[in-house]
Amino acid sequence: MRTTTHPVFKVLASALVVFAASGSAPLRAQDSLGDQPKSVRLRVREAAIDPKVETAFAVTVSVQQDGKAAETREIDGIPVAVLKNATSFVVELKSERDGFLRVFYHNAKGELIQLLPNQFSKEGFIRAGTPLLIGGPGDDYELVVEPPLGAECLAVLVSTRPFSDEGQVSALLQEKAFIEVPAEEVADAGVAVTKSVALVPREALVGAAVLHTETVE
């Protein structure tokens, strides 16, 4: 693990642990006392961006483990990336247009985290045709899979104009490394992207993508 002056800063989620690369072990969240996660099949069917969202350009999201593309399988014809427990992974984004980003991760515990912007990358911007890595070699944190395991989801929204709540987001990131979206406000990552479209100026163009993942032993 890389050495850096950043301390271990936050347990982002029980299935998705984010920690600074300080040489220390990641903190671990307590086990969930709530209901067990829904089945993988049901979660894959549910998590999606509203078809009414009109996209003007292509955006792609993929994940890598051990330096290569994660294994994938299909559930009801939908590709699902398989991520192994206790292993770090990297999210790769690509966009046909320059744009401002919102990236959300919904884990098996039911927690919804805004991956970008974050305290390390407050701007949250992507260049057309240039891959953007989250948790990659240039970052001072890693994304690590931990229990509870099950169906999870990544969703991305790219806007050619800034989001209207950027000032509020920037203020929150003064105190938090990552923003957790209240579960009572947003059901999953796809819904988070759908709601974020309302924060985009009317003249902006948007692109969006969803990637389903399953964390396994």
Helices and strands as residue ranges (DSSP letters): E 16-20, H 40-46, E 59-65, E 68-69, E 71-75, E 78-84, E 88-95, E 99-106, E 112-116, E 125-126, E 132-134, E 141-145, E 151-159, H 166-172, E 179-181, H 189-196, G 197-199, E 206-216
